[in-house]
Amino acid sequence: MKKFFSLSNPLGILFTAATLIFAVSPEARRGTKKLLVKGVGSALALGDQMKQLTTGARLKLTTLMEEAKNEKDSMALPNMKEAMSSMKEQGMEKSKETYNQAKEAFSNIFSDTKESASTDSSSPFNVINDDSLKQKMSEIENKLH
């Protein structure tokens, strides 16, 4: 603290001169008082403006939040649980339908086998080359697609 007010420090010289001027001159005190009053008044006015700005921003934000909430409430969003349940049921029905079609197609696959006249019962019969089997397989393919 001693170094601060010493005459070797430039700030010390400045503070010492200011103290002497205020102690001796009443006009310097009045002028300083006016400056301090105006400075404090400006600071208070700035504080009031900041308060009004934050209040206005808060009101606008509250209004915006209320509008967003009302918009959300007015939107008709589907119930996802019901939608998923409905899709599951439709998928199960389609699977059962496909299963029944395949079951029907495969149940008759060996009932129409035509044996060729040239084959006798003692020789093996090539099922892969049988036209009725090829025809049944193409019918099944057409039904499933």
N, CA, C and O of each residue as an XYZ file, in Angstrom:
580
protein
N       0.829     -1.188      0.000
C       0.000      0.000      0.000
C       0.877      1.257      0.000
O       0.511      2.271     -0.593
N       2.034      1.186      0.667
C       2.925      2.337      0.736
C       3.472      2.678     -0.643
O       3.608      3.851     -0.991
N       3.789      1.634     -1.437
C       4.333      1.863     -2.765
C       3.293      2.491     -3.686
O       3.629      3.247     -4.597
N       2.029      2.168     -3.435
C       0.966      2.687     -4.286
C       0.866      4.215     -4.201
O       0.667      4.882     -5.217
N       1.002      4.758     -3.010
C       0.904      6.216     -2.835
C       2.271      6.913     -2.804
O       2.346      8.099     -2.482
N       3.333      6.204     -3.129
C       4.652      6.845     -3.103
C       4.821      7.739     -4.332
O       4.171      7.538     -5.358
N       5.694      8.715     -4.210
C       5.902      9.673     -5.291
C       6.764      9.101     -6.415
O       6.876      9.714     -7.477
N       7.374      7.937     -6.195
C       8.164      7.329     -7.254
C       7.264      6.571     -8.244
O       7.679      6.300     -9.371
N       6.072      6.240     -7.840
C       5.111      5.539     -8.687
C       4.247      6.568     -9.423
O       3.708      7.460     -8.768
N       4.085      6.490    -10.765
C       3.279      7.473    -11.492
C       1.815      7.479    -11.036
O       1.188      8.538    -10.985
N       1.278      6.325    -10.710
C      -0.103      6.297    -10.202
C      -0.200      6.943     -8.824
O      -1.211      7.562     -8.491
N       0.836      6.800     -8.040
C       0.855      7.427     -6.724
C       0.820      8.945     -6.843
O       0.150      9.621     -6.062
N       1.543      9.477     -7.823
C       1.556     10.927     -8.054
C       0.157     11.382     -8.481
O      -0.330     12.416     -8.023
N      -0.475     10.621     -9.346
C      -1.812     10.967     -9.838
C      -2.834     10.973     -8.695
O      -3.633     11.903     -8.584
N      -2.809      9.948     -7.855
C      -3.766      9.903     -6.743
C      -3.505     10.997     -5.708
O      -4.441     11.553     -5.134
N      -2.269     11.292     -5.482
C      -1.937     12.364     -4.530
C      -2.433     13.707     -5.061
O      -2.994     14.495     -4.300
N      -2.239     13.982     -6.355
C      -2.693     15.239     -6.956
C      -4.206     15.329     -6.916
O      -4.748     16.392     -6.614
N      -4.904     14.237     -7.214
C      -6.372     14.244     -7.196
C      -6.888     14.492     -5.788
O      -7.866     15.220     -5.613
N      -6.261     13.911     -4.794
C      -6.683     14.105     -3.403
C      -6.500     15.557     -2.990
O      -7.359     16.116     -2.309
N      -5.408     16.170     -3.385
C      -5.169     17.578     -3.046
C      -6.178     18.494     -3.749
O      -6.676     19.447     -3.148
N      -6.474     18.208     -5.006
C      -7.434     19.054     -5.744
C      -8.804     18.967     -5.099
O      -9.468     19.987     -4.910
N      -9.237     17.745     -4.755
C     -10.564     17.596     -4.117
C     -10.615     18.228     -2.736
O     -11.655     18.742     -2.324
N      -9.512     18.193     -2.029
C      -9.489     18.767     -0.681
C      -9.535     20.288     -0.726
O     -10.104     20.904      0.175
N      -8.961     20.907     -1.735
C      -8.851     22.360     -1.795
C      -9.985     22.987     -2.603
O     -10.492     24.037     -2.208
N     -10.401     22.386     -3.715
C     -11.332     23.040     -4.634
C     -12.758     22.506     -4.474
O     -13.009     21.325     -4.718
N     -13.720     23.395     -4.053
C     -15.125     22.965     -3.967
C     -15.745     22.767     -5.361
O     -16.655     21.951     -5.508
N     -15.274     23.490     -6.380
C     -15.799     23.325     -7.735
C     -15.435     21.937     -8.294
O     -16.237     21.311     -8.987
N     -14.234     21.472     -7.986
C     -13.823     20.130     -8.425
C     -14.692     19.072     -7.759
O     -15.056     18.077     -8.386
N     -15.028     19.290     -6.473
C     -15.905     18.333     -5.777
C     -17.293     18.316     -6.400
O     -17.865     17.244     -6.594
N     -17.861     19.518     -6.727
C     -19.204     19.587     -7.341
C     -19.201     18.912     -8.718
O     -20.109     18.148     -9.047
N     -18.183     19.201     -9.504
C     -18.087     18.600    -10.839
C     -17.946     17.073    -10.754
O     -18.563     16.339    -11.525
N     -17.144     16.623     -9.824
C     -16.969     15.187     -9.639
C     -18.265     14.546     -9.167
O     -18.626     13.450     -9.595
N     -18.970     15.262     -8.260
C     -20.243     14.749     -7.746
C     -21.257     14.610     -8.893
O     -21.970     13.611     -8.980
N     -21.312     15.633     -9.778
C     -22.225     15.570    -10.919
C     -21.887     14.388    -11.831
O     -22.773     13.664    -12.286
N     -20.588     14.210    -12.087
C     -20.173     13.081    -12.929
C     -20.531     11.742    -12.288
O     -20.987     10.827    -12.975
N     -20.330     11.626    -11.000
C     -20.661     10.378    -10.305
C     -22.166     10.118    -10.310
O     -22.606      8.985    -10.505
N     -22.958     11.183    -10.093
C     -24.422     11.036    -10.095
C     -24.894     10.617    -11.488
O     -25.732      9.725    -11.621
N     -24.353     11.264    -12.525
C     -24.752     10.894    -13.888
C     -24.299      9.475    -14.233
O     -25.032      8.737    -14.891
N     -23.120      9.093    -13.804
C     -22.616      7.737    -14.056
C     -23.476      6.670    -13.388
O     -23.807      5.649    -13.992
N     -23.835      6.926    -12.117
C     -24.695      5.976    -11.398
C     -26.079      5.934    -12.046
O     -26.667      4.861    -12.187
N     -26.606      7.108    -12.443
C     -27.905      7.155    -13.122
C     -27.880      6.380    -14.440
O     -28.825      5.659    -14.761
N     -26.799      6.531    -15.194
C     -26.663      5.785    -16.453
C     -26.596      4.281    -16.196
O     -27.200      3.490    -16.920
N     -25.855      3.897    -15.158
C     -25.750      2.476    -14.827
C     -27.118      1.904    -14.435
O     -27.459      0.789    -14.830
N     -27.904      2.667    -13.656
C     -29.248      2.222    -13.262
C     -30.175      2.126    -14.482
O     -30.953      1.181    -14.604
N     -30.081      3.124    -15.388
C     -30.906      3.096    -16.599
C     -30.541      1.891    -17.464
O     -31.421      1.232    -18.019
N     -29.251      1.606    -17.575
C     -28.813      0.447    -18.342
C     -29.328     -0.850    -17.700
O     -29.753     -1.771    -18.398
N     -29.284     -0.908    -16.371
C     -29.813     -2.077    -15.657
C     -31.298     -2.267    -15.907
O     -31.764     -3.389    -16.103
N     -32.063     -1.136    -15.900
C     -33.508     -1.222    -16.178
C     -33.776     -1.702    -17.604
O     -34.686     -2.499    -17.833
N     -32.988     -1.221    -18.554
C     -33.159     -1.662    -19.942
C     -32.877     -3.162    -20.078
O     -33.599     -3.883    -20.767
N     -31.823     -3.611    -19.414
C     -31.504     -5.037    -19.453
C     -32.632     -5.854    -18.829
O     -32.980     -6.924    -19.329
N     -33.194     -5.355    -17.749
C     -34.300     -6.052    -17.086
C     -35.511     -6.132    -18.021
O     -36.157     -7.176    -18.108
N     -35.822     -5.036    -18.720
C     -36.958     -5.028    -19.646
C     -36.711     -5.972    -20.818
O     -37.617     -6.680    -21.258
N     -35.467     -5.976    -21.324
C     -35.142     -6.873    -22.436
C     -35.275     -8.339    -22.027
O     -35.827     -9.142    -22.780
N     -34.780     -8.691    -20.853
C     -34.875    -10.086    -20.410
C     -36.326    -10.468    -20.127
O     -36.732    -11.598    -20.400
N     -37.112     -9.533    -19.581
C     -38.529     -9.812    -19.337
C     -39.249    -10.031    -20.668
O     -40.037    -10.967    -20.802
N     -38.980     -9.174    -21.643
C     -39.595     -9.328    -22.969
C     -39.199    -10.639    -23.620
O     -40.035    -11.324    -24.210
N     -37.916    -10.992    -23.513
C     -37.452    -12.256    -24.104
C     -38.110    -13.443    -23.409
O     -38.487    -14.417    -24.061
N     -38.248    -13.364    -22.101
C     -38.891    -14.443    -21.354
C     -40.349    -14.591    -21.770
O     -40.836    -15.709    -21.935
N     -41.048    -13.472    -21.942
C     -42.452    -13.525    -22.375
C     -42.569    -14.129    -23.770
O     -43.443    -14.959    -24.021
N     -41.686    -13.712    -24.678
C     -41.723    -14.260    -26.039
C     -41.424    -15.761    -26.026
O     -42.059    -16.528    -26.750
N     -40.465    -16.175    -25.209
C     -40.131    -17.585    -25.109
C     -41.295    -18.385    -24.534
O     -41.589    -19.485    -25.000
N     -41.957    -17.829    -23.520
C     -43.124    -18.496    -22.938
C     -44.229    -18.632    -23.974
O     -44.860    -19.684    -24.076
N     -44.468    -17.574    -24.743
C     -45.491    -17.615    -25.787
C     -45.134    -18.658    -26.840
O     -45.996    -19.417    -27.283
N     -43.874    -18.698    -27.237
C     -43.418    -19.672    -28.219
C     -43.599    -21.094    -27.699
O     -44.035    -21.973    -28.443
N     -43.273    -21.326    -26.442
C     -43.434    -22.660    -25.857
C     -44.911    -23.063    -25.818
O     -45.246    -24.214    -26.096
N     -45.785    -22.129    -25.477
C     -47.224    -22.426    -25.445
C     -47.733    -22.759    -26.844
O     -48.521    -23.689    -27.011
N     -47.287    -22.001    -27.857
C     -47.707    -22.271    -29.231
C     -47.229    -23.652    -29.681
O     -47.969    -24.389    -30.334
N     -45.996    -23.994    -29.330
C     -45.461    -25.307    -29.707
C     -46.244    -26.424    -29.024
O     -46.527    -27.453    -29.637
N     -46.591    -26.223    -27.766
C     -47.371    -27.226    -27.026
C     -48.752    -27.383    -27.651
O     -49.232    -28.504    -27.823
N     -49.401    -26.258    -27.996
C     -50.719    -26.323    -28.636
C     -50.639    -27.009    -29.989
O     -51.525    -27.786    -30.345
N     -49.588    -26.729    -30.745
C     -49.399    -27.363    -32.048
C     -49.228    -28.866    -31.884
O     -49.803    -29.652    -32.637
N     -48.433    -29.258    -30.896
C     -48.216    -30.681    -30.638
C     -49.525    -31.357    -30.244
O     -49.819    -32.461    -30.702
N     -50.311    -30.697    -29.396
C     -51.581    -31.272    -28.962
C     -52.584    -31.385    -30.106
O     -53.394    -32.312    -30.129
N     -52.537    -30.454    -31.051
C     -53.506    -30.458    -32.144
C     -53.120    -31.421    -33.267
O     -53.950    -31.746    -34.116
N     -51.868    -31.879    -33.277
C     -51.440    -32.807    -34.321
C     -52.053    -34.178    -34.070
O     -52.123    -34.638    -32.930
N     -52.491    -34.819    -35.134
C     -53.089    -36.153    -35.028
C     -52.017    -37.193    -35.343
O     -51.891    -37.635    -36.486
N     -51.256    -37.578    -34.340
C     -50.217    -38.571    -34.527
C     -50.813    -39.965    -34.322
O     -51.587    -40.166    -33.386
N     -50.469    -40.928    -35.175
C     -51.034    -42.268    -35.017
C     -50.450    -42.955    -33.788
O     -49.328    -42.682    -33.363
N     -51.251    -43.850    -33.240
C     -50.786    -44.638    -32.109
C     -49.893    -45.742    -32.662
O     -50.373    -46.649    -33.343
N     -48.609    -45.670    -32.374
C     -47.649    -46.588    -32.975
C     -47.873    -48.026    -32.504
O     -47.610    -48.964    -33.257
N     -48.346    -48.213    -31.292
C     -48.585    -49.564    -30.783
C     -49.685    -50.234    -31.601
O     -49.565    -51.398    -31.981
N     -50.753    -49.493    -31.868
C     -51.858    -50.036    -32.664
C     -51.417    -50.285    -34.104
O     -51.789    -51.297    -34.698
N     -50.631    -49.374    -34.668
C     -50.163    -49.534    -36.041
C     -49.278    -50.778    -36.169
O     -49.411    -51.538    -37.128
N     -48.385    -50.982    -35.212
C     -47.509    -52.150    -35.255
C     -48.323    -53.434    -35.093
O     -48.039    -54.435    -35.752
N     -49.330    -53.410    -34.223
C     -50.190    -54.578    -34.027
C     -50.948    -54.903    -35.305
O     -51.071    -56.069    -35.680
N     -51.456    -53.872    -35.972
C     -52.190    -54.063    -37.219
C     -51.280    -54.652    -38.300
O     -51.680    -55.567    -39.020
N     -50.059    -54.127    -38.411
C     -49.129    -54.659    -39.411
C     -48.766    -56.109    -39.103
O     -48.608    -56.916    -40.018
N     -48.633    -56.443    -37.823
C     -48.310    -57.814    -37.432
C     -49.440    -58.750    -37.838
O     -49.193    -59.828    -38.378
N     -50.688    -58.339    -37.579
C     -51.844    -59.161    -37.943
C     -51.923    -59.350    -39.455
O     -52.192    -60.456    -39.923
N     -51.695    -58.295    -40.219
C     -51.728    -58.404    -41.678
C     -50.636    -59.342    -42.175
O     -50.863    -60.131    -43.092
N     -49.460    -59.258    -41.579
C     -48.362    -60.143    -41.960
C     -48.679    -61.591    -41.652
O     -48.377    -62.486    -42.442
N     -49.297    -61.820    -40.486
C     -49.669    -63.192    -40.124
C     -50.715    -63.745    -41.088
O     -50.626    -64.901    -41.503
N     -51.705    -62.928    -41.447
C     -52.733    -63.360    -42.389
C     -52.117    -63.698    -43.752
O     -52.471    -64.710    -44.358
N     -51.205    -62.861    -44.229
C     -50.560    -63.097    -45.512
C     -49.721    -64.372    -45.460
O     -49.691    -65.133    -46.427
N     -49.043    -64.608    -44.344
C     -48.236    -65.817    -44.189
C     -49.115    -67.061    -44.196
O     -48.777    -68.058    -44.833
N     -50.248    -67.006    -43.485
C     -51.178    -68.144    -43.467
C     -51.727    -68.413    -44.862
O     -51.843    -69.564    -45.284
N     -52.063    -67.343    -45.572
C     -52.587    -67.486    -46.930
C     -51.552    -68.142    -47.840
O     -51.886    -69.044    -48.609
N     -50.312    -67.701    -47.761
C     -49.245    -68.282    -48.576
C     -49.002    -69.739    -48.194
O     -48.791    -70.589    -49.059
N     -49.033    -70.020    -46.887
C     -48.854    -71.400    -46.412
C     -49.954    -72.303    -46.957
O     -49.680    -73.410    -47.421
N     -51.198    -71.832    -46.902
C     -52.315    -72.638    -47.401
C     -52.208    -72.866    -48.910
O     -52.508    -73.956    -49.398
N     -51.780    -71.841    -49.646
C     -51.605    -71.999    -51.085
C     -50.510    -73.031    -51.388
O     -50.670    -73.875    -52.270
N     -49.421    -72.955    -50.663
C     -48.329    -73.906    -50.881
C     -48.761    -75.317    -50.485
O     -48.446    -76.286    -51.177
N     -49.475    -75.427    -49.382
C     -49.950    -76.736    -48.916
C     -50.875    -77.357    -49.956
O     -50.766    -78.544    -50.262
N     -51.784    -76.552    -50.496
C     -52.713    -77.033    -51.520
C     -51.961    -77.462    -52.778
O     -52.270    -78.493    -53.376
N     -50.981    -76.669    -53.168
C     -50.228    -76.987    -54.381
C     -49.409    -78.256    -54.200
O     -49.326    -79.069    -55.120
N     -48.801    -78.441    -53.030
C     -47.958    -79.614    -52.822
C     -48.758    -80.863    -52.486
O     -48.241    -81.969    -52.640
N     -50.000    -80.728    -52.034
C     -50.794    -81.912    -51.691
C     -51.172    -82.725    -52.925
O     -51.361    -83.939    -52.837
N     -51.278    -82.080    -54.044
C     -51.673    -82.770    -55.278
C     -50.501    -83.067    -56.197
O     -50.701    -83.466    -57.344
N     -49.311    -82.885    -55.723
C     -48.165    -82.969    -56.631
C     -47.946    -84.373    -57.184
O     -47.527    -84.530    -58.331
N     -48.222    -85.375    -56.390
C     -47.956    -86.735    -56.868
C     -49.216    -87.479    -57.300
O     -49.144    -88.657    -57.651
N     -50.351    -86.821    -57.280
C     -51.593    -87.514    -57.631
C     -51.786    -87.684    -59.127
O     -52.495    -88.612    -59.518
N     -51.215    -86.870    -59.987
C     -51.437    -86.915    -61.429
C     -50.292    -87.575    -62.189
O     -50.171    -87.369    -63.397
N     -49.498    -88.313    -61.562
C     -48.341    -88.843    -62.283
C     -48.797    -89.777    -63.388
O     -49.563    -90.712    -63.157
N     -48.323    -89.513    -64.569
C     -48.637    -90.330    -65.742
C     -47.403    -91.145    -66.082
O     -46.315    -90.618    -66.312
N     -47.606    -92.377    -66.104
C     -46.475    -93.204    -66.491
C     -46.520    -93.376    -67.991
O     -47.586    -93.513    -68.591
N     -45.423    -93.367    -68.542
C     -45.380    -93.479    -69.995
C     -45.621    -94.937    -70.403
O     -45.335    -95.865    -69.648
N     -46.144    -95.109    -71.591
C     -46.493    -96.456    -72.070
C     -45.261    -97.285    -72.339
O     -45.312    -98.513    -72.284
N     -44.170    -96.636    -72.625
C     -42.961    -97.373    -72.983
C     -42.250    -97.940    -71.767
O     -41.378    -98.798    -71.905
N     -42.613    -97.469    -70.568
C     -41.919    -97.957    -69.382
C     -42.657    -99.165    -68.830
O     -43.887    -99.213    -68.842
N     -41.940   -100.083    -68.372
C     -42.568   -101.213    -67.691
C     -42.227   -101.134    -66.221
O     -41.343   -100.368    -65.838
N     -42.883   -101.884    -65.408
C     -42.740   -101.783    -63.963
C     -41.388   -102.280    -63.473
O     -40.996   -101.965    -62.350
N     -40.683   -103.028    -64.260
C     -39.398   -103.563    -63.814
C     -38.251   -102.575    -64.008
O     -37.222   -102.689    -63.343
N     -38.416   -101.607    -64.912
C     -37.337   -100.648    -65.146
C     -37.584    -99.378    -64.335
O     -38.738    -99.033    -64.076
N     -36.505    -98.661    -63.922
C     -36.673    -97.419    -63.137
C     -37.294    -96.308    -63.978
O     -37.106    -96.244    -65.192
N     -38.031    -95.447    -63.309
C     -38.726    -94.338    -63.975
C     -38.054    -93.030    -63.575
O     -37.897    -92.774    -62.381
N     -37.655    -92.202    -64.520
C     -36.983    -90.929    -64.247
C     -38.044    -89.857    -63.981
O     -38.704    -89.383    -64.906
N     -38.197    -89.485    -62.726
C     -39.225    -88.516    -62.328
C     -38.851    -87.107    -62.768
O     -39.740    -86.302    -63.045
N     -37.590    -86.792    -62.840
C     -37.127    -85.450    -63.200
C     -37.580    -85.083    -64.608
O     -37.905    -83.922    -64.860
N     -37.610    -86.014    -65.504
C     -37.995    -85.737    -66.886
C     -39.495    -85.876    -67.121
O     -39.960    -85.692    -68.246
N     -40.241    -86.191    -66.101
C     -41.689    -86.373    -66.248
C     -42.346    -85.013    -66.502
O     -42.125    -84.059    -65.756
N     -43.153    -84.938    -67.561
C     -43.796    -83.667    -67.926
C     -44.830    -83.220    -66.903
O     -44.976    -82.020    -66.667
N     -45.540    -84.140    -66.299
C     -46.566    -83.754    -65.316
C     -45.929    -83.095    -64.093
O     -46.496    -82.156    -63.534
N     -44.750    -83.581    -63.669
C     -44.050    -82.981    -62.531
C     -43.561    -81.576    -62.881
O     -43.664    -80.662    -62.062
N     -43.042    -81.402    -64.065
C     -42.597    -80.074    -64.504
C     -43.773    -79.111    -64.570
O     -43.656    -77.941    -64.204
N     -44.919    -79.622    -65.047
C     -46.123    -78.777    -65.138
C     -46.593    -78.369    -63.741
O     -46.943    -77.208    -63.532
N     -46.609    -79.289    -62.790
C     -47.022    -78.973    -61.410
C     -46.093    -77.940    -60.774
O     -46.553    -77.020    -60.098
N     -44.815    -78.089    -60.987
C     -43.848    -77.143    -60.417
C     -44.037    -75.742    -60.996
O     -43.911    -74.753    -60.273
N     -44.336    -75.647    -62.279
C     -44.573    -74.332    -62.869
C     -45.880    -73.725    -62.349
O     -45.973    -72.508    -62.189
N     -46.901    -74.572    -62.081
C     -48.155    -74.079    -61.482
C     -47.904    -73.516    -60.087
O     -48.420    -72.456    -59.737
N     -47.117    -74.223    -59.304
C     -46.779    -73.766    -57.939
C     -46.027    -72.434    -58.007
O     -46.313    -71.508    -57.248
N     -45.088    -72.354    -58.904
C     -44.316    -71.110    -59.048
C     -45.227    -69.952    -59.436
O     -45.086    -68.850    -58.906
N     -46.161    -70.188    -60.358
C     -47.097    -69.118    -60.751
C     -48.020    -68.708    -59.617
O     -48.339    -67.527    -59.486
N     -48.454    -69.650    -58.800
C     -49.334    -69.331    -57.680
C     -48.614    -68.507    -56.605
O     -49.195    -67.605    -56.003
N     -47.370    -68.830    -56.386
C     -46.615    -68.115    -55.324
C     -46.115    -66.766    -55.770
O     -45.762    -65.935    -54.933
N     -46.075    -66.522    -57.055
C     -45.588    -65.215    -57.519
C     -46.706    -64.475    -58.094
O     -46.529    -63.345    -58.549
